[in-house]
Amino acid sequence: MLDQEIIGKLKTILGSDYVSDAAEELFIYSRDQGVQDPHMPDCVVMPGSAPEVQEIIRLAMQKKIPVVPMGGGLLLSGLTVPLKGGIVLDMKRMNRIIEINERSHYAVVEAGTSQGMLDAYLRKHHPGLKHSLPDAPPSATIAGNIAIHGSGHLSQSEGGFHSEMVTGLEVVLPTGELVKFGSCSTVPAWFSRAPLPDLVGLFLGWNGTTGVITKVGIKLYPRPSLHDVMVFMTEDIDLAPMIISRIINTEVAEDINYALAPKPDYLNGFQMTVINVTANSEAEIKMKKQIIRDALHDFYETKEAGFMPVPPNMKAGFLEAPQKALSKFADVRKGGGFEYVGAIMPIEKIPEACRAGMEITARNRITYSLGARIIGRGHCAMFFFAYPFNRVDREEVERVKKALEDTNKTALQLGGIPWKAEVQGQQLILKQMEPETYRVMKKIRDVLDPAGIMNPGNWEVG
Amino acid sequence: MMEKGLVDILHRCFRCGWCKLPTNYHDINCPAYLRYRFESFSAGGRMWLIKAWLDGEIKTSERLAQVLFSCATCMNCVEACAIPHIKDHLVDIFIAARQDMVETGIIPPSVRDYFKAMNTNGNPYKMPRADRKKWAEGLNIPAYTGQEYLLYIGDEASYDDLGIKMSRSIAHLLNEAGISFGALFEDEQGDGNEVHALGELGLFAELAHQNISDWNRRGIRKIITISPHAYHAIKNEYVKHGSTFDVYHYTQVIGTAILQLPKRREYPSRVTYHDPCYLGRWNRVYLQPRSILNSIKGLTLVEMDRSMQNSLCCGGGGGNSFTDILGTGPDLAGRSRVREALSTGAKIIAVACPQCYRMLDDAVKAENAQEQIRVMEITEIMNLALP
């Protein structure tokens, strides 16, 4: 519990409206939507500017109070749950869109800007441009998503993880300095991380242990006016890598997702490869779809697989962005929850991952949705093992926890790496990581955060 | 006690945050979350806190009361929620939780004062019932004696100066259109919509029964309301207490009677229309107010980014225009709405609700924007365009 003098100082920095140590805020910020155990913060604060973040961090450093930065709070793996108490820094008041560069195709936004608000802003003011939307709800933040190496609907066609689309960062270091990284550190524009030494990576994938991101530059991409979807079905799991590679190699698909689930019943046993295609004319979209059909011709000629006619309501769901389907998945068990391991892995591992996922869920007596988003032009996949649960069924929650543990281990055994892993998953990763790599990570963290205040408990050997 | 059907779905909220934004994601669209920004004040946070409260994980407190009573019952969460089987019940749950809190006796002082005024004076302004006739002074408005419609004025349009401007303007236009109507003046009493929204369902039932019985006794069959809040209460809540009236918001009646009105002259103006939540999201009346405005020659109607089902509440719903739980500051929904209206280049914010009128008029002053924009009720604009 923080003493009232510190709460008072925080209120002096932010105003009393944006500092709370009330039981209600402590309860909500002590947990996320997943199955990780709650940990109470001592207070929750909501800065409105980078200088305010600096003041909070300086105070926390001086008093050695843990600080946990938080964006949308939708991680499910407890990365913004304050394992050691302290201050949760909810960044969502900082949600200004600062710049859109129409010619150099980038946006600069404050860290709390939501995916939905940037998308709406672009649609209104720059209708020819878009950013890569994750499958998260629209309230997810841009900065939170890039910080966890998120991916989205342009990850296949436009360059990989969202962290790879970052053109620059502004960060408050754990010692309180406000620092820019990328071209914005040298010239007044946020177009690129090159050709400078690339320090942006010091804040991506670190789970908030190296600083607080306050501004992000991200790449924008053309927004074609037409959008369509094709769904390729097969019953043979082993065909998946080949099918996916063929589609990737056409270079005309915008987004490629692969999925299988036991429900609805009529789709049980089938795998769907969902292919999004965009274009600026009917002729172009027709041509792209034909190229994809041609690439998969021999599969449907031999009746091994085929395109599914997509009814209008299903198509509307596929074309929706962001998609409500993921949130609806939380209601599969009528219980307001799901968990998942998103494992980044080579594409050829997809069949093994599917089998392992089905085996793990059968063993733990839970249901599932399995699938993958293709990242880059076939450079890897974000394979998801998603398990819905009923929040009030404690026994089921425990089974899902066990399934997560099994899945993390399996993902690593398969040659993948769990994405935005919870603390236990992080420890499994660190156990397998080369010791020298971990030593460098630790050295960097010790230099950046000498007081050890930033999201303690994360990326630490247990 | 919250009914079992609602308790049973509390845990199904995933707290995914769709409820914070409109369906086009333009900006935060939940007045309580916009004002306070803590997750606890979003609809999802409120769901989780109500569950924790009913499970005994958190105690009754002033802060919890603030979380519960800051909801503007604007229905944005219902519109935007991703989970089909719970979305329709979100606001029902919030009202039921308020009811539970009312029963504990721990409620914010301003809510307590509101109930007290309603109990003692029959209106939140603590004004005598006799003053209910003042709105019509100088107008030739007949008392209800069997005309086609009862014009139900309601508390705000009887006592609040902006509300009175509105009721006078509407009554004038109904007269111009040749609509057969009468009013009850000092025989009228509050409809109780805010009493209901604030969770005092006992008092609401009493008001509903009294009104239904009085109106039945007078032979009233058709009712025109000034306020969308009254429209909602009488149309959708009174039926649960046995009423069978045909209920219309005035924009529906005037929208249909436009052709009966005298030929209008031009009124060149740039206007944006603010959808009242209780007319829009609650009752899906979006087009009639716009048709009235579009019937005015020279008037250019411009839409805000958040309009129709995505409209931002003025912040006055759910009793907030009386209880003021949302307080002050630039993040008040009304002020955000005025800034949004200014961004359209409009010179007039057209309203169709006396609560929106008051909230937005105050917000224009708080934004110091009186030189750039003003708030007008739809028929006030119509009346300016009449010869």
Contacts between the chains, C-beta under 8 A, distances in Angstrom:
chain1	res1	chain2	res2	distance
A	17	B	36	7.3
A	17	B	329	7.2
A	18	B	37	7.1
A	20	B	38	6.2
A	22	B	61	7.4
A	22	B	63	4.3
A	23	B	58	5.3
A	23	B	59	7.0
A	23	B	61	6.5
A	23	B	63	7.0
A	24	B	40	4.8
A	24	B	49	5.7
A	24	B	58	6.4
A	24	B	61	7.2
A	24	B	63	5.0
A	24	B	64	5.7
A	24	B	67	5.8
A	25	B	38	5.3
A	25	B	39	7.7
A	25	B	40	5.2
A	25	B	63	8.0
A	27	B	40	7.7
A	27	B	48	7.7
A	27	B	49	6.8
A	27	B	52	5.8
A	27	B	57	6.9
A	27	B	58	5.5
A	28	B	38	7.4
A	28	B	39	4.9
A	28	B	40	4.6
A	28	B	45	5.1
A	28	B	48	6.3
A	28	B	49	6.8
A	29	B	39	6.7
A	33	B	14	5.7
A	33	B	15	5.6
A	33	B	16	7.2
A	44	B	38	6.5
A	46	B	37	5.3
A	46	B	38	7.1
A	72	B	17	6.4
A	73	B	17	7.9
A	73	B	39	6.3
A	74	B	16	6.7
A	74	B	17	6.7
A	90	B	37	7.3
A	90	B	38	7.1
A	90	B	39	7.1
A	92	B	37	6.4
A	93	B	37	5.5
A	114	B	21	7.1
A	114	B	25	7.3
A	116	B	21	5.2
A	116	B	25	3.0
A	117	B	21	7.4
A	117	B	25	5.9
A	117	B	26	7.0
A	117	B	27	6.4
A	119	B	25	6.0
A	120	B	24	5.7
A	120	B	25	4.3
A	120	B	26	4.5
A	120	B	27	7.8
A	120	B	305	7.4
A	121	B	26	7.8
A	124	B	26	7.7
A	124	B	305	6.7
A	137	B	16	4.5
A	137	B	17	5.1
A	137	B	18	5.3
A	137	B	82	7.1
A	138	B	17	7.7
A	138	B	18	6.8
A	138	B	21	5.6
A	138	B	25	4.7
A	139	B	16	7.3
A	139	B	17	3.1
A	139	B	18	6.8
A	139	B	20	5.2
A	139	B	21	6.2
A	140	B	17	7.6
A	324	B	18	7.1
A	324	B	82	4.1
A	327	B	14	5.7
A	327	B	16	4.3
A	327	B	18	6.4
A	327	B	82	3.6
A	327	B	83	6.3
A	328	B	82	5.8
A	328	B	83	6.2
A	328	B	84	7.1
A	330	B	14	3.8
A	330	B	16	7.0
A	330	B	83	7.0
A	331	B	12	5.9
A	331	B	14	7.3
A	331	B	83	4.9
A	331	B	84	7.6
A	331	B	85	6.5
A	331	B	86	7.6
A	334	B	12	6.0
A	334	B	85	7.5
A	335	B	11	6.3
A	335	B	12	6.4
A	336	B	11	5.1
A	336	B	12	4.4
A	336	B	13	5.4
A	336	B	14	4.9
A	336	B	15	7.8
A	336	B	83	7.9
A	337	B	14	6.6
A	338	B	14	7.9
A	390	B	11	7.6
A	391	B	11	4.7
A	391	B	12	7.9
A	392	B	11	4.8
